């Protein structure tokens, strides 16, 4: 467990079954409404979003980011802490 994934998220966003660009777009919209320091947990099964677009966007915005791949379930839990 990492620093963010060990904390209780303030909000959870389920984008399972959605493909690019929806996971990123929905993550952006949700984060915009959150307060600084709050954590968003995103459930995502789109590899391009989980491994590329969402981490790059989070880094560019200055948010803390952590990804946990759940091999047995076939999806990622992405944790974004708003800057």
mmCIF file of the N, C-alpha and C atoms, coordinates in Angstrom:
data_MODEL
# 
_entry.id   MODEL 
# 
loop_
_atom_site.group_PDB 
_atom_site.id 
_atom_site.type_symbol 
_atom_site.label_atom_id 
_atom_site.label_alt_id 
_atom_site.label_comp_id 
_atom_site.label_asym_id 
_atom_site.label_entity_id 
_atom_site.label_seq_id 
_atom_site.pdbx_PDB_ins_code 
_atom_site.Cartn_x 
_atom_site.Cartn_y 
_atom_site.Cartn_z 
_atom_site.occupancy 
_atom_site.B_iso_or_equiv 
_atom_site.pdbx_formal_charge 
_atom_site.auth_seq_id 
_atom_site.auth_comp_id 
_atom_site.auth_asym_id 
_atom_site.auth_atom_id 
_atom_site.pdbx_PDB_model_num 
ATOM 1   N N  . UNK A 1 1  ? 0.838   -1.189  0.000   1.00 0.00 ? 1  UNK A N  1 
ATOM 2   C CA . UNK A 1 1  ? 0.000   0.000   0.000   1.00 0.00 ? 1  UNK A CA 1 
ATOM 3   C C  . UNK A 1 1  ? 0.879   1.247   0.000   1.00 0.00 ? 1  UNK A C  1 
ATOM 4   N N  . UNK A 1 2  ? 0.519   2.190   -0.832  1.00 0.00 ? 2  UNK A N  1 
ATOM 5   C CA . UNK A 1 2  ? 1.277   3.419   -0.916  1.00 0.00 ? 2  UNK A CA 1 
ATOM 6   C C  . UNK A 1 2  ? 0.716   4.492   -0.004  1.00 0.00 ? 2  UNK A C  1 
ATOM 7   N N  . UNK A 1 3  ? 1.255   5.666   -0.142  1.00 0.00 ? 3  UNK A N  1 
ATOM 8   C CA . UNK A 1 3  ? 0.870   6.786   0.708   1.00 0.00 ? 3  UNK A CA 1 
ATOM 9   C C  . UNK A 1 3  ? -0.606  7.164   0.520   1.00 0.00 ? 3  UNK A C  1 
ATOM 10  N N  . UNK A 1 4  ? -1.043  7.253   -0.740  1.00 0.00 ? 4  UNK A N  1 
ATOM 11  C CA . UNK A 1 4  ? -2.427  7.662   -1.003  1.00 0.00 ? 4  UNK A CA 1 
ATOM 12  C C  . UNK A 1 4  ? -3.410  6.511   -0.850  1.00 0.00 ? 4  UNK A C  1 
ATOM 13  N N  . UNK A 1 5  ? -3.023  5.322   -1.332  1.00 0.00 ? 5  UNK A N  1 
ATOM 14  C CA . UNK A 1 5  ? -3.957  4.190   -1.309  1.00 0.00 ? 5  UNK A CA 1 
ATOM 15  C C  . UNK A 1 5  ? -4.238  3.683   0.097   1.00 0.00 ? 5  UNK A C  1 
ATOM 16  N N  . UNK A 1 6  ? -3.408  4.081   1.065   1.00 0.00 ? 6  UNK A N  1 
ATOM 17  C CA . UNK A 1 6  ? -3.647  3.646   2.443   1.00 0.00 ? 6  UNK A CA 1 
ATOM 18  C C  . UNK A 1 6  ? -4.633  4.578   3.159   1.00 0.00 ? 6  UNK A C  1 
ATOM 19  N N  . UNK A 1 7  ? -4.960  5.698   2.525   1.00 0.00 ? 7  UNK A N  1 
ATOM 20  C CA . UNK A 1 7  ? -5.906  6.655   3.116   1.00 0.00 ? 7  UNK A CA 1 
ATOM 21  C C  . UNK A 1 7  ? -7.313  6.406   2.559   1.00 0.00 ? 7  UNK A C  1 
ATOM 22  N N  . UNK A 1 8  ? -8.305  6.843   3.305   1.00 0.00 ? 8  UNK A N  1 
ATOM 23  C CA . UNK A 1 8  ? -9.689  6.725   2.837   1.00 0.00 ? 8  UNK A CA 1 
ATOM 24  C C  . UNK A 1 8  ? -9.960  7.844   1.839   1.00 0.00 ? 8  UNK A C  1 
ATOM 25  N N  . UNK A 1 9  ? -10.372 7.484   0.605   1.00 0.00 ? 9  UNK A N  1 
ATOM 26  C CA . UNK A 1 9  ? -10.634 8.532   -0.388  1.00 0.00 ? 9  UNK A CA 1 
ATOM 27  C C  . UNK A 1 9  ? -11.868 9.355   -0.007  1.00 0.00 ? 9  UNK A C  1 
ATOM 28  N N  . UNK A 1 10 ? -11.864 10.617  -0.410  1.00 0.00 ? 10 UNK A N  1 
ATOM 29  C CA . UNK A 1 10 ? -13.014 11.490  -0.157  1.00 0.00 ? 10 UNK A CA 1 
ATOM 30  C C  . UNK A 1 10 ? -14.137 11.202  -1.138  1.00 0.00 ? 10 UNK A C  1 
ATOM 31  N N  . UNK A 1 11 ? -13.764 10.688  -2.309  1.00 0.00 ? 11 UNK A N  1 
ATOM 32  C CA . UNK A 1 11 ? -14.753 10.397  -3.333  1.00 0.00 ? 11 UNK A CA 1 
ATOM 33  C C  . UNK A 1 11 ? -14.244 9.243   -4.197  1.00 0.00 ? 11 UNK A C  1 
ATOM 34  N N  . UNK A 1 12 ? -15.174 8.432   -4.731  1.00 0.00 ? 12 UNK A N  1 
ATOM 35  C CA . UNK A 1 12 ? -14.803 7.338   -5.631  1.00 0.00 ? 12 UNK A CA 1 
ATOM 36  C C  . UNK A 1 12 ? -15.539 7.538   -6.948  1.00 0.00 ? 12 UNK A C  1 
ATOM 37  N N  . UNK A 1 13 ? -14.797 7.392   -8.041  1.00 0.00 ? 13 UNK A N  1 
ATOM 38  C CA . UNK A 1 13 ? -15.351 7.542   -9.382  1.00 0.00 ? 13 UNK A CA 1 
ATOM 39  C C  . UNK A 1 13 ? -15.186 6.208   -10.113 1.00 0.00 ? 13 UNK A C  1 
ATOM 40  N N  . UNK A 1 14 ? -16.282 5.623   -10.543 1.00 0.00 ? 14 UNK A N  1 
ATOM 41  C CA . UNK A 1 14 ? -16.249 4.340   -11.243 1.00 0.00 ? 14 UNK A CA 1 
ATOM 42  C C  . UNK A 1 14 ? -16.382 4.581   -12.743 1.00 0.00 ? 14 UNK A C  1 
ATOM 43  N N  . UNK A 1 15 ? -15.272 4.356   -13.476 1.00 0.00 ? 15 UNK A N  1 
ATOM 44  C CA . UNK A 1 15 ? -15.300 4.517   -14.934 1.00 0.00 ? 15 UNK A CA 1 
ATOM 45  C C  . UNK A 1 15 ? -15.025 3.168   -15.618 1.00 0.00 ? 15 UNK A C  1 
ATOM 46  N N  . UNK A 1 16 ? -15.346 2.080   -14.921 1.00 0.00 ? 16 UNK A N  1 
ATOM 47  C CA . UNK A 1 16 ? -15.144 0.750   -15.494 1.00 0.00 ? 16 UNK A CA 1 
ATOM 48  C C  . UNK A 1 16 ? -16.011 0.606   -16.745 1.00 0.00 ? 16 UNK A C  1 
ATOM 49  N N  . UNK A 1 17 ? -15.405 0.073   -17.800 1.00 0.00 ? 17 UNK A N  1 
ATOM 50  C CA . UNK A 1 17 ? -16.130 -0.109  -19.055 1.00 0.00 ? 17 UNK A CA 1 
ATOM 51  C C  . UNK A 1 17 ? -16.098 1.106   -19.959 1.00 0.00 ? 17 UNK A C  1 
ATOM 52  N N  . UNK A 1 18 ? -15.563 2.211   -19.477 1.00 0.00 ? 18 UNK A N  1 
ATOM 53  C CA . UNK A 1 18 ? -15.473 3.432   -20.295 1.00 0.00 ? 18 UNK A CA 1 
ATOM 54  C C  . UNK A 1 18 ? -14.081 3.500   -20.916 1.00 0.00 ? 18 UNK A C  1 
ATOM 55  N N  . UNK A 1 19 ? -14.018 3.933   -22.173 1.00 0.00 ? 19 UNK A N  1 
ATOM 56  C CA . UNK A 1 19 ? -12.720 4.039   -22.856 1.00 0.00 ? 19 UNK A CA 1 
ATOM 57  C C  . UNK A 1 19 ? -12.349 5.508   -23.042 1.00 0.00 ? 19 UNK A C  1 
ATOM 58  N N  . UNK A 1 20 ? -11.080 5.742   -23.382 1.00 0.00 ? 20 UNK A N  1 
ATOM 59  C CA . UNK A 1 20 ? -10.578 7.090   -23.622 1.00 0.00 ? 20 UNK A CA 1 
ATOM 60  C C  . UNK A 1 20 ? -11.534 7.848   -24.544 1.00 0.00 ? 20 UNK A C  1 
ATOM 61  N N  . UNK A 1 21 ? -11.775 9.075   -24.277 1.00 0.00 ? 21 UNK A N  1 
ATOM 62  C CA . UNK A 1 21 ? -11.188 9.934   -23.245 1.00 0.00 ? 21 UNK A CA 1 
ATOM 63  C C  . UNK A 1 21 ? -12.034 10.034  -21.973 1.00 0.00 ? 21 UNK A C  1 
ATOM 64  N N  . UNK A 1 22 ? -13.110 9.246   -21.868 1.00 0.00 ? 22 UNK A N  1 
ATOM 65  C CA . UNK A 1 22 ? -14.046 9.418   -20.750 1.00 0.00 ? 22 UNK A CA 1 
ATOM 66  C C  . UNK A 1 22 ? -13.436 9.313   -19.358 1.00 0.00 ? 22 UNK A C  1 
ATOM 67  N N  . UNK A 1 23 ? -12.581 8.312   -19.069 1.00 0.00 ? 23 UNK A N  1 
ATOM 68  C CA . UNK A 1 23 ? -12.018 8.266   -17.713 1.00 0.00 ? 23 UNK A CA 1 
ATOM 69  C C  . UNK A 1 23 ? -11.280 9.549   -17.330 1.00 0.00 ? 23 UNK A C  1 
ATOM 70  N N  . UNK A 1 24 ? -10.515 10.095  -18.260 1.00 0.00 ? 24 UNK A N  1 
ATOM 71  C CA . UNK A 1 24 ? -9.771  11.328  -17.989 1.00 0.00 ? 24 UNK A CA 1 
ATOM 72  C C  . UNK A 1 24 ? -10.717 12.514  -17.834 1.00 0.00 ? 24 UNK A C  1 
ATOM 73  N N  . UNK A 1 25 ? -11.671 12.648  -18.741 1.00 0.00 ? 25 UNK A N  1 
ATOM 74  C CA . UNK A 1 25 ? -12.624 13.767  -18.708 1.00 0.00 ? 25 UNK A CA 1 
ATOM 75  C C  . UNK A 1 25 ? -13.418 13.755  -17.407 1.00 0.00 ? 25 UNK A C  1 
ATOM 76  N N  . UNK A 1 26 ? -13.911 12.588  -17.024 1.00 0.00 ? 26 UNK A N  1 
ATOM 77  C CA . UNK A 1 26 ? -14.705 12.485  -15.796 1.00 0.00 ? 26 UNK A CA 1 
ATOM 78  C C  . UNK A 1 26 ? -13.847 12.716  -14.553 1.00 0.00 ? 26 UNK A C  1 
ATOM 79  N N  . UNK A 1 27 ? -12.587 12.256  -14.587 1.00 0.00 ? 27 UNK A N  1 
ATOM 80  C CA . UNK A 1 27 ? -11.672 12.486  -13.467 1.00 0.00 ? 27 UNK A CA 1 
ATOM 81  C C  . UNK A 1 27 ? -11.413 13.981  -13.298 1.00 0.00 ? 27 UNK A C  1 
ATOM 82  N N  . UNK A 1 28 ? -11.164 14.678  -14.419 1.00 0.00 ? 28 UNK A N  1 
ATOM 83  C CA . UNK A 1 28 ? -10.919 16.123  -14.386 1.00 0.00 ? 28 UNK A CA 1 
ATOM 84  C C  . UNK A 1 28 ? -12.103 16.860  -13.775 1.00 0.00 ? 28 UNK A C  1 
ATOM 85  N N  . UNK A 1 29 ? -13.316 16.525  -14.254 1.00 0.00 ? 29 UNK A N  1 
ATOM 86  C CA . UNK A 1 29 ? -14.520 17.212  -13.779 1.00 0.00 ? 29 UNK A CA 1 
ATOM 87  C C  . UNK A 1 29 ? -14.729 16.979  -12.288 1.00 0.00 ? 29 UNK A C  1 
ATOM 88  N N  . UNK A 1 30 ? -14.461 15.757  -11.824 1.00 0.00 ? 30 UNK A N  1 
ATOM 89  C CA . UNK A 1 30 ? -14.655 15.430  -10.410 1.00 0.00 ? 30 UNK A CA 1 
ATOM 90  C C  . UNK A 1 30 ? -13.631 16.157  -9.546  1.00 0.00 ? 30 UNK A C  1 
ATOM 91  N N  . UNK A 1 31 ? -12.363 16.132  -9.958  1.00 0.00 ? 31 UNK A N  1 
ATOM 92  C CA . UNK A 1 31 ? -11.289 16.802  -9.205  1.00 0.00 ? 31 UNK A CA 1 
ATOM 93  C C  . UNK A 1 31 ? -11.545 18.304  -9.098  1.00 0.00 ? 31 UNK A C  1 
ATOM 94  N N  . UNK A 1 32 ? -12.061 18.914  -10.175 1.00 0.00 ? 32 UNK A N  1 
ATOM 95  C CA . UNK A 1 32 ? -12.331 20.363  -10.176 1.00 0.00 ? 32 UNK A CA 1 
ATOM 96  C C  . UNK A 1 32 ? -13.273 20.753  -9.042  1.00 0.00 ? 32 UNK A C  1 
ATOM 97  N N  . UNK A 1 33 ? -14.211 19.867  -8.702  1.00 0.00 ? 33 UNK A N  1 
ATOM 98  C CA . UNK A 1 33 ? -15.223 20.172  -7.681  1.00 0.00 ? 33 UNK A CA 1 
ATOM 99  C C  . UNK A 1 33 ? -14.736 19.876  -6.262  1.00 0.00 ? 33 UNK A C  1 
ATOM 100 N N  . UNK A 1 34 ? -13.560 19.237  -6.158  1.00 0.00 ? 34 UNK A N  1 
ATOM 101 C CA . UNK A 1 34 ? -13.047 18.849  -4.851  1.00 0.00 ? 34 UNK A CA 1 
ATOM 102 C C  . UNK A 1 34 ? -12.144 19.940  -4.268  1.00 0.00 ? 34 UNK A C  1 
ATOM 103 N N  . UNK A 1 35 ? -11.921 19.855  -2.963  1.00 0.00 ? 35 UNK A N  1 
ATOM 104 C CA . UNK A 1 35 ? -11.047 20.824  -2.283  1.00 0.00 ? 35 UNK A CA 1 
ATOM 105 C C  . UNK A 1 35 ? -9.605  20.331  -2.303  1.00 0.00 ? 35 UNK A C  1 
ATOM 106 N N  . UNK A 1 36 ? -8.689  21.262  -2.181  1.00 0.00 ? 36 UNK A N  1 
ATOM 107 C CA . UNK A 1 36 ? -7.268  20.935  -2.148  1.00 0.00 ? 36 UNK A CA 1 
ATOM 108 C C  . UNK A 1 36 ? -6.990  19.943  -1.020  1.00 0.00 ? 36 UNK A C  1 
ATOM 109 N N  . UNK A 1 37 ? -6.202  18.909  -1.329  1.00 0.00 ? 37 UNK A N  1 
ATOM 110 C CA . UNK A 1 37 ? -5.847  17.902  -0.332  1.00 0.00 ? 37 UNK A CA 1 
ATOM 111 C C  . UNK A 1 37 ? -6.781  16.698  -0.308  1.00 0.00 ? 37 UNK A C  1 
ATOM 112 N N  . UNK A 1 38 ? -7.949  16.824  -0.935  1.00 0.00 ? 38 UNK A N  1 
ATOM 113 C CA . UNK A 1 38 ? -8.874  15.697  -0.963  1.00 0.00 ? 38 UNK A CA 1 
ATOM 114 C C  . UNK A 1 38 ? -8.387  14.639  -1.950  1.00 0.00 ? 38 UNK A C  1 
ATOM 115 N N  . UNK A 1 39 ? -8.791  13.391  -1.695  1.00 0.00 ? 39 UNK A N  1 
ATOM 116 C CA . UNK A 1 39 ? -8.341  12.270  -2.523  1.00 0.00 ? 39 UNK A CA 1 
ATOM 117 C C  . UNK A 1 39 ? -9.499  11.679  -3.310  1.00 0.00 ? 39 UNK A C  1 
ATOM 118 N N  . UNK A 1 40 ? -9.274  11.506  -4.607  1.00 0.00 ? 40 UNK A N  1 
ATOM 119 C CA . UNK A 1 40 ? -10.233 10.858  -5.498  1.00 0.00 ? 40 UNK A CA 1 
ATOM 120 C C  . UNK A 1 40 ? -9.698  9.484   -5.850  1.00 0.00 ? 40 UNK A C  1 
ATOM 121 N N  . UNK A 1 41 ? -10.539 8.470   -5.680  1.00 0.00 ? 41 UNK A N  1 
ATOM 122 C CA . UNK A 1 41 ? -10.184 7.110   -6.089  1.00 0.00 ? 41 UNK A CA 1 
ATOM 123 C C  . UNK A 1 41 ? -10.954 6.827   -7.373  1.00 0.00 ? 41 UNK A C  1 
ATOM 124 N N  . UNK A 1 42 ? -10.230 6.460   -8.436  1.00 0.00 ? 42 UNK A N  1 
ATOM 125 C CA . UNK A 1 42 ? -10.851 6.172   -9.722  1.00 0.00 ? 42 UNK A CA 1 
ATOM 126 C C  . UNK A 1 42 ? -10.701 4.677   -10.016 1.00 0.00 ? 42 UNK A C  1 
ATOM 127 N N  . UNK A 1 43 ? -11.814 4.013   -10.291 1.00 0.00 ? 43 UNK A N  1 
ATOM 128 C CA . UNK A 1 43 ? -11.784 2.609   -10.707 1.00 0.00 ? 43 UNK A CA 1 
ATOM 129 C C  . UNK A 1 43 ? -11.796 2.613   -12.224 1.00 0.00 ? 43 UNK A C  1 
ATOM 130 N N  . UNK A 1 44 ? -10.731 2.082   -12.840 1.00 0.00 ? 44 UNK A N  1 
ATOM 131 C CA . UNK A 1 44 ? -10.544 2.217   -14.284 1.00 0.00 ? 44 UNK A CA 1 
ATOM 132 C C  . UNK A 1 44 ? -10.003 0.922   -14.884 1.00 0.00 ? 44 UNK A C  1 
ATOM 133 N N  . UNK A 1 45 ? -10.603 0.478   -15.983 1.00 0.00 ? 45 UNK A N  1 
ATOM 134 C CA . UNK A 1 45 ? -10.111 -0.729  -16.652 1.00 0.00 ? 45 UNK A CA 1 
ATOM 135 C C  . UNK A 1 45 ? -9.598  -0.441  -18.068 1.00 0.00 ? 45 UNK A C  1 
ATOM 136 N N  . UNK A 1 46 ? -9.385  0.835   -18.365 1.00 0.00 ? 46 UNK A N  1 
ATOM 137 C CA . UNK A 1 46 ? -8.845  1.225   -19.673 1.00 0.00 ? 46 UNK A CA 1 
ATOM 138 C C  . UNK A 1 46 ? -7.343  1.469   -19.519 1.00 0.00 ? 46 UNK A C  1 
ATOM 139 N N  . UNK A 1 47 ? -6.502  0.565   -20.055 1.00 0.00 ? 47 UNK A N  1 
ATOM 140 C CA . UNK A 1 47 ? -5.046  0.700   -19.874 1.00 0.00 ? 47 UNK A CA 1 
ATOM 141 C C  . UNK A 1 47 ? -4.487  2.049   -20.303 1.00 0.00 ? 47 UNK A C  1 
ATOM 142 N N  . UNK A 1 48 ? -4.956  2.590   -21.431 1.00 0.00 ? 48 UNK A N  1 
ATOM 143 C CA . UNK A 1 48 ? -4.426  3.873   -21.912 1.00 0.00 ? 48 UNK A CA 1 
ATOM 144 C C  . UNK A 1 48 ? -4.690  4.994   -20.914 1.00 0.00 ? 48 UNK A C  1 
ATOM 145 N N  . UNK A 1 49 ? -5.854  4.954   -20.286 1.00 0.00 ? 49 UNK A N  1 
ATOM 146 C CA . UNK A 1 49 ? -6.189  5.985   -19.293 1.00 0.00 ? 49 UNK A CA 1 
ATOM 147 C C  . UNK A 1 49 ? -5.407  5.773   -18.005 1.00 0.00 ? 49 UNK A C  1 
ATOM 148 N N  . UNK A 1 50 ? -5.365  4.541   -17.519 1.00 0.00 ? 50 UNK A N  1 
ATOM 149 C CA . UNK A 1 50 ? -4.744  4.235   -16.231 1.00 0.00 ? 50 UNK A CA 1 
ATOM 150 C C  . UNK A 1 50 ? -3.228  4.397   -16.246 1.00 0.00 ? 50 UNK A C  1 
ATOM 151 N N  . UNK A 1 51 ? -2.597  4.074   -17.374 1.00 0.00 ? 51 UNK A N  1 
ATOM 152 C CA . UNK A 1 51 ? -1.137  4.088   -17.430 1.00 0.00 ? 51 UNK A CA 1 
ATOM 153 C C  . UNK A 1 51 ? -0.552  5.291   -18.160 1.00 0.00 ? 51 UNK A C  1 
ATOM 154 N N  . UNK A 1 52 ? -1.401  6.057   -18.845 1.00 0.00 ? 52 UNK A N  1 
ATOM 155 C CA . UNK A 1 52 ? -0.859  7.138   -19.658 1.00 0.00 ? 52 UNK A CA 1 
ATOM 156 C C  . UNK A 1 52 ? -1.556  8.477   -19.413 1.00 0.00 ? 52 UNK A C  1 
ATOM 157 N N  . UNK A 1 53 ? -2.775  8.633   -19.896 1.00 0.00 ? 53 UNK A N  1 
ATOM 158 C CA . UNK A 1 53 ? -3.392  9.966   -19.892 1.00 0.00 ? 53 UNK A CA 1 
ATOM 159 C C  . UNK A 1 53 ? -3.680  10.511  -18.495 1.00 0.00 ? 53 UNK A C  1 
ATOM 160 N N  . UNK A 1 54 ? -4.229  9.701   -17.580 1.00 0.00 ? 54 UNK A N  1 
ATOM 161 C CA . UNK A 1 54 ? -4.542  10.221  -16.246 1.00 0.00 ? 54 UNK A CA 1 
ATOM 162 C C  . UNK A 1 54 ? -3.277  10.534  -15.441 1.00 0.00 ? 54 UNK A C  1 
ATOM 163 N N  . UNK A 1 55 ? -2.268  9.628   -15.398 1.00 0.00 ? 55 UNK A N  1 
ATOM 164 C CA . UNK A 1 55 ? -1.042  9.998   -14.663 1.00 0.00 ? 55 UNK A CA 1 
ATOM 165 C C  . UNK A 1 55 ? -0.346  11.239  -15.218 1.00 0.00 ? 55 UNK A C  1 
ATOM 166 N N  . UNK A 1 56 ? -0.292  11.366  -16.545 1.00 0.00 ? 56 UNK A N  1 
ATOM 167 C CA . UNK A 1 56 ? 0.367   12.532  -17.164 1.00 0.00 ? 56 UNK A CA 1 
ATOM 168 C C  . UNK A 1 56 ? -0.373  13.814  -16.817 1.00 0.00 ? 56 UNK A C  1 
ATOM 169 N N  . UNK A 1 57 ? -1.704  13.762  -16.895 1.00 0.00 ? 57 UNK A N  1 
ATOM 170 C CA . UNK A 1 57 ? -2.517  14.932  -16.565 1.00 0.00 ? 57 UNK A CA 1 
ATOM 171 C C  . UNK A 1 57 ? -2.320  15.320  -15.092 1.00 0.00 ? 57 UNK A C  1 
ATOM 172 N N  . UNK A 1 58 ? -2.379  14.330  -14.195 1.00 0.00 ? 58 UNK A N  1 
ATOM 173 C CA . UNK A 1 58 ? -2.243  14.594  -12.755 1.00 0.00 ? 58 UNK A CA 1 
ATOM 174 C C  . UNK A 1 58 ? -0.895  15.247  -12.447 1.00 0.00 ? 58 UNK A C  1 
ATOM 175 N N  . UNK A 1 59 ? 0.161   14.710  -13.070 1.00 0.00 ? 59 UNK A N  1 
ATOM 176 C CA . UNK A 1 59 ? 1.508   15.247  -12.860 1.00 0.00 ? 59 UNK A CA 1 
ATOM 177 C C  . UNK A 1 59 ? 1.598   16.695  -13.360 1.00 0.00 ? 59 UNK A C  1 
ATOM 178 N N  . UNK A 1 60 ? 1.034   16.939  -14.526 1.00 0.00 ? 60 UNK A N  1 
ATOM 179 C CA . UNK A 1 60 ? 1.072   18.271  -15.124 1.00 0.00 ? 60 UNK A CA 1 
ATOM 180 C C  . UNK A 1 60 ? 0.335   19.292  -14.249 1.00 0.00 ? 60 UNK A C  1 
ATOM 181 N N  . UNK A 1 61 ? -0.733  18.842  -13.595 1.00 0.00 ? 61 UNK A N  1 
ATOM 182 C CA . UNK A 1 61 ? -1.534  19.729  -12.741 1.00 0.00 ? 61 UNK A CA 1 
ATOM 183 C C  . UNK A 1 61 ? -0.940  19.874  -11.340 1.00 0.00 ? 61 UNK A C  1 
ATOM 184 N N  . UNK A 1 62 ? 0.063   19.046  -11.021 1.00 0.00 ? 62 UNK A N  1 
ATOM 185 C CA . UNK A 1 62 ? 0.690   19.117  -9.715  1.00 0.00 ? 62 UNK A CA 1 
ATOM 186 C C  . UNK A 1 62 ? 0.002   18.282  -8.644  1.00 0.00 ? 62 UNK A C  1 
ATOM 187 N N  . UNK A 1 63 ? -0.941  17.415  -9.060  1.00 0.00 ? 63 UNK A N  1 
ATOM 188 C CA . UNK A 1 63 ? -1.628  16.545  -8.104  1.00 0.00 ? 63 UNK A CA 1 
ATOM 189 C C  . UNK A 1 63 ? -0.726  15.354  -7.766  1.00 0.00 ? 63 UNK A C  1 
ATOM 190 N N  . UNK A 1 64 ? -0.904  14.813  -6.552  1.00 0.00 ? 64 UNK A N  1 
ATOM 191 C CA . UNK A 1 64 ? -0.213  13.569  -6.201  1.00 0.00 ? 64 UNK A CA 1 
ATOM 192 C C  . UNK A 1 64 ? -0.980  12.446  -6.875  1.00 0.00 ? 64 UNK A C  1 
ATOM 193 N N  . UNK A 1 65 ? -0.246  11.440  -7.375  1.00 0.00 ? 65 UNK A N  1 
ATOM 194 C CA . UNK A 1 65 ? -0.897  10.350  -8.100  1.00 0.00 ? 65 UNK A CA 1 
ATOM 195 C C  . UNK A 1 65 ? -0.313  9.014   -7.689  1.00 0.00 ? 65 UNK A C  1 
ATOM 196 N N  . UNK A 1 66 ? -1.175  8.031   -7.596  1.00 0.00 ? 66 UNK A N  1 
ATOM 197 C CA . UNK A 1 66 ? -0.729  6.671   -7.300  1.00 0.00 ? 66 UNK A CA 1 
ATOM 198 C C  . UNK A 1 66 ? -1.664  5.690   -8.001  1.00 0.00 ? 66 UNK A C  1 
ATOM 199 N N  . UNK A 1 67 ? -1.090  4.660   -8.605  1.00 0.00 ? 67 UNK A N  1 
ATOM 200 C CA . UNK A 1 67 ? -1.900  3.637   -9.279  1.00 0.00 ? 67 UNK A CA 1 
ATOM 201 C C  . UNK A 1 67 ? -1.649  2.285   -8.629  1.00 0.00 ? 67 UNK A C  1 
ATOM 202 N N  . UNK A 1 68 ? -2.726  1.552   -8.409  1.00 0.00 ? 68 UNK A N  1 
ATOM 203 C CA . UNK A 1 68 ? -2.630  0.191   -7.879  1.00 0.00 ? 68 UNK A CA 1 
ATOM 204 C C  . UNK A 1 68 ? -3.337  -0.709  -8.881  1.00 0.00 ? 68 UNK A C  1 
ATOM 205 N N  . UNK A 1 69 ? -2.572  -1.602  -9.504  1.00 0.00 ? 69 UNK A N  1 
ATOM 206 C CA . UNK A 1 69 ? -3.177  -2.509  -10.483 1.00 0.00 ? 69 UNK A CA 1 
ATOM 207 C C  . UNK A 1 69 ? -3.644  -3.775  -9.765  1.00 0.00 ? 69 UNK A C  1 
ATOM 208 N N  . UNK A 1 70 ? -4.927  -4.064  -9.899  1.00 0.00 ? 70 UNK A N  1 
ATOM 209 C CA . UNK A 1 70 ? -5.499  -5.259  -9.287  1.00 0.00 ? 70 UNK A CA 1 
ATOM 210 C C  . UNK A 1 70 ? -5.579  -6.340  -10.367 1.00 0.00 ? 70 UNK A C  1 
ATOM 211 N N  . UNK A 1 71 ? -4.494  -7.094  -10.519 1.00 0.00 ? 71 UNK A N  1 
ATOM 212 C CA . UNK A 1 71 ? -4.381  -8.101  -11.565 1.00 0.00 ? 71 UNK A CA 1 
ATOM 213 C C  . UNK A 1 71 ? -5.558  -9.071  -11.557 1.00 0.00 ? 71 UNK A C  1 
ATOM 214 N N  . UNK A 1 72 ? -5.925  -9.530  -10.360 1.00 0.00 ? 72 UNK A N  1 
ATOM 215 C CA . UNK A 1 72 ? -6.990  -10.530 -10.252 1.00 0.00 ? 72 UNK A CA 1 
ATOM 216 C C  . UNK A 1 72 ? -8.356  -9.990  -10.677 1.00 0.00 ? 72 UNK A C  1 
ATOM 217 N N  . UNK A 1 73 ? -8.555  -8.677  -10.534 1.00 0.00 ? 73 UNK A N  1 
ATOM 218 C CA . UNK A 1 73 ? -9.844  -8.077  -10.896 1.00 0.00 ? 73 UNK A CA 1 
ATOM 219 C C  . UNK A 1 73 ? -9.827  -7.463  -12.294 1.00 0.00 ? 73 UNK A C  1 
ATOM 220 N N  . UNK A 1 74 ? -8.626  -7.249  -12.841 1.00 0.00 ? 74 UNK A N  1 
ATOM 221 C CA . UNK A 1 74 ? -8.519  -6.717  -14.198 1.00 0.00 ? 74 UNK A CA 1 
ATOM 222 C C  . UNK A 1 74 ? -8.736  -5.218  -14.316 1.00 0.00 ? 74 UNK A C  1 
ATOM 223 N N  . UNK A 1 75 ? -8.522  -4.496  -13.228 1.00 0.00 ? 75 UNK A N  1 
ATOM 224 C CA . UNK A 1 75 ? -8.625  -3.043  -13.317 1.00 0.00 ? 75 UNK A CA 1 
ATOM 225 C C  . UNK A 1 75 ? -7.656  -2.373  -12.347 1.00 0.00 ? 75 UNK A C  1 
ATOM 226 N N  . UNK A 1 76 ? -7.570  -1.060  -12.458 1.00 0.00 ? 76 UNK A N  1 
ATOM 227 C CA . UNK A 1 76 ? -6.693  -0.246  -11.617 1.00 0.00 ? 76 UNK A CA 1 
ATOM 228 C C  . UNK A 1 76 ? -7.522  0.549   -10.626 1.00 0.00 ? 76 UNK A C  1 
ATOM 229 N N  . UNK A 1 77 ? -6.913  0.813   -9.485  1.00 0.00 ? 77 UNK A N  1 
ATOM 230 C CA . UNK A 1 77 ? -7.433  1.831   -8.572  1.00 0.00 ? 77 UNK A CA 1 
ATOM 231 C C  . UNK A 1 77 ? -6.435  2.972   -8.671  1.00 0.00 ? 77 UNK A C  1 
ATOM 232 N N  . UNK A 1 78 ? -6.919  4.118   -9.131  1.00 0.00 ? 78 UNK A N  1 
ATOM 233 C CA . UNK A 1 78 ? -6.065  5.287   -9.283  1.00 0.00 ? 78 UNK A CA 1 
ATOM 234 C C  . UNK A 1 78 ? -6.404  6.267   -8.180  1.00 0.00 ? 78 UNK A C  1 
ATOM 235 N N  . UNK A 1 79 ? -5.386  6.753   -7.508  1.00 0.00 ? 79 UNK A N  1 
ATOM 236 C CA . UNK A 1 79 ? -5.592  7.709   -6.419  1.00 0.00 ? 79 UNK A CA 1 
ATOM 237 C C  . UNK A 1 79 ? -4.990  9.034   -6.829  1.00 0.00 ? 79 UNK A C  1 
ATOM 238 N N  . UNK A 1 80 ? -5.813  10.084  -6.771  1.00 0.00 ? 80 UNK A N  1 
ATOM 239 C CA . UNK A 1 80 ? -5.361  11.427  -7.139  1.00 0.00 ? 80 UNK A CA 1 
ATOM 240 C C  . UNK A 1 80 ? -5.651  12.332  -5.950  1.00 0.00 ? 80 UNK A C  1 
ATOM 241 N N  . UNK A 1 81 ? -4.609  12.944  -5.424  1.00 0.00 ? 81 UNK A N  1 
ATOM 242 C CA . UNK A 1 81 ? -4.803  13.922  -4.341  1.00 0.00 ? 81 UNK A CA 1 
ATOM 243 C C  . UNK A 1 81 ? -4.685  15.303  -4.938  1.00 0.00 ? 81 UNK A C  1 
ATOM 244 N N  . UNK A 1 82 ? -5.760  16.068  -4.809  1.00 0.00 ? 82 UNK A N  1 
ATOM 245 C CA . UNK A 1 82 ? -5.798  17.394  -5.423  1.00 0.00 ? 82 UNK A CA 1 
ATOM 246 C C  . UNK A 1 82 ? -4.735  18.312  -4.814  1.00 0.00 ? 82 UNK A C  1 
ATOM 247 N N  . UNK A 1 83 ? -4.029  19.007  -5.697  1.00 0.00 ? 83 UNK A N  1 
ATOM 248 C CA . UNK A 1 83 ? -2.971  19.938  -5.274  1.00 0.00 ? 83 UNK A CA 1 
ATOM 249 C C  . UNK A 1 83 ? -3.568  21.139  -4.567  1.00 0.00 ? 83 UNK A C  1 
# 
